Amino acid sequence: MEDSTLTLLKELTEAHGVPGYEAPIRAVVRKYLESLGELSQDKIGSVICQVKGSIHTPRLMLAGHMDEIGFMVKHITKEGFIHFIPLGGWFDQVLLGQRVVIKTGKGDVVGVIGAKPPHLMPADQRDKVVKKQDMYIDIGASSQEEVEATGVRPGDAIIPRADFVQLANGKTYLSKAFDDRVGTAVMISALQALKGEAHANTVFGVATVMEEVGVRGATTSVRAVDPDVAIVLESDIAGDVPGIKPEESSVKLGKGPTVLIYDARMIPNLKLRDLVMETATAIEVPVQASYVEGGATDGAAIHLHSTGVPTVVIGVAARHIHSHSSIIHREDYDNAVKLLVELIKRLDAETVAGLTA
């Protein structure tokens, strides 16, 4: 029997779409949303799906960003090597030896990220992390002309080359781009589950662009939606790997979706945060409190729209985010969808008005 959720996650994560170059992933998102509501798009590419309930207001915004971290071609050397600009936050130590796909006007070109071999380095440099600016992409060419013949040119998008894999236990998935295709998927799954269900509000499912370079799609799409309340759907940082202390992160894979109590650019609306927690308890969905002191989400822009929007972030924990391959747990995903659908049903006019009373 086909697992529609697994198929959704595979299609979304394997699609290409770095900040500013979201057309391929946008096409996949639109395919899934077109039967669920009225589609529109803001002028920088965020997709908005309006799902009408029994009344026009309150207006509820569900936001997940569809861009993934990647790179852009910056310069081609005379010897045929490609220097790049990062699009989004990359740790230098996860890059070397990784394969990438360059999106050119002539088609996709595969390459690998390289640097000076350690064998040729002085002993005192071999243990140091190589910086991005000292790396290059090698497509197997030997001259600038050979590279240009493939169609590669400055400004082309570069995407991590990594496929979706269901891991041995069957409950965990490995792929690129779970940040934040998992949030986009949760939004789509919730709208699918909501079809035919009564809800006393109008829901706007939004797949935003360019979150990884400064929450740009959230800034424009929130103006188009003008919501009364917002739920941001994100990947979160799993703290259950070696080297992380409990006080740094207590989030664990498989222990439920997360509720962000703090990030560097937003403190959630406290009444909305508590409603999420109370709803989770009522429907017996486990949740984990999370805090991110060195990052932010689309909520940074959304909660400051107009005179303010009550906003909260619900996450699905992922190991190894901002790399070529991260891992999520299926039960966290399913519980996030279940929780979100129940929240949508509870966010009627009286409840939303009470969030800012």
Beta strands, then each sheet from edge to edge (+ up, - down):
strand 1: 38-41
strand 2: 47-51
strand 3: 59-65
strand 4: 70-76
strand 5: 81-87
strand 6: 99-104
strand 7: 107-114
strand 8: 136-138
strand 9: 157-160
strand 10: 165-166
strand 11: 172-175
strand 12: 202-208
strand 13: 229-237
strand 14: 258-263
strand 15: 288-292
strand 16: 311-318
strand 17: 326-329
sheet 1: 1+ 2- 12+ 3+ 13+ 16+ 14- 15-
sheet 2: 4+ 5- 8+ 7- 6+ 9- 4+
sheet 3: 10+ 11- 17+
end
